[in-house]
Structure formats: structure tokens, C-alpha cells
């Protein structure tokens, strides 16, 4: 399975269906050189949607319209806010989420699966929220994070034993921040103290 939005930033996909959520969040513009925002251009968005339809196993192909892109960007913002943990319930777009529906499928082997309904952005958003709920049930949701580097909006799955990861790539984002902090500490130690 390939998750194109996440792979372009060199992050390993989150396990199971949580990779869909991670990939939706990673449609943003980031990195060096700067990658395109996949939800700013209908052609890019439809190529991305076709890829996630194959990777996630949607029953039907996905076709997005220009109107879908605004809705998906709002859902992406809500997911990013939830991952940052910086928002509250008033930050979400509940009027958008009320338009999402899912159905239950009962298979012959007894499995019950929650499946997204609708087309376009609704199918993607519903599938993502189904995966958020599933990840919360098995305590994996807290491991999906947004890089703490203010200049880097990449979502990553924290595979550290104690869930302490804060950067999507320690060598890139972590090194830059640690270097800045070290320089600031050295500067504070060497600057003269002035009495007022």
C-alpha cells in the first residue's frame, strides 16, 4: 500500500486505517523543497484521492469536485487541530460533520464493518473519522502527532516505546530546533548581565 501524501515527507505510514488520516493531514504543503498542497489543485487532489481509494480499499472510485476541496481542507484543519491538542470543541466545523454518514456491513463470517457513505469529500472525511474512532478504541490515536517544529506541519506516527516523539524526523526538524536552543543557551551564558 502506498500513501503518497505521507511518503513525500519520508514518514512511515501509521498502522492500519490510521494511515488514511495521516495521509489526509499530510496533503499540506511542507518540506524542503516545498511540496505542493494536494488539496489546492483539482488534478493533484484527484490523483491523491485515486491513490487513497486503492490503498484504503474504497468500494467505488473517488472523484472530487472543486467544491469538495474546500470541505476537505476544513476537515484536514479540524484533524490537525485535534492532533495538535491546541483546540477545543468550538474550533471544529460541526456543521460539516453533520453531513457525514456511515453504514454497518455484516459479513458472512460475522464481522461488522462501519463503512463510509456518500461521494467525494464525504466519503474521505467519513472514512477518516471512522479510523479516528477505531484508533481511539485501541489507544493508538494519541500516537498520531504533528511535528512540533513550527515550520513543519507533517503528521507522523510515534513509534517510540514511551510515546515521546515530537518531530517527524529528528535529523531534520529535531536537529534544527535543538541547535537553535543550544545557541540561545550559549548566548544567554555569555551575554553580560546588566543591573538596572
Secondary structure, 3 states (H helix, E strand, C coil): CCCHHHHCCCCCCCCCCHHHHHHHHCCCCCCCCCCCCCCCCHHHHHHHHHHHHHHHCCCCCCCCCHHHHHHHHHHHHHHHHHHHCCCCCCCCCHHHHCCCCEEEEECCCCCEEEEECCCCHHHHHHHHHHHHHHHHHCCCHHHEEECCCCCCCCEEECCCCCCCCCCCCHHHHHHHHHHHHHHHHHHHHHCCCCCC
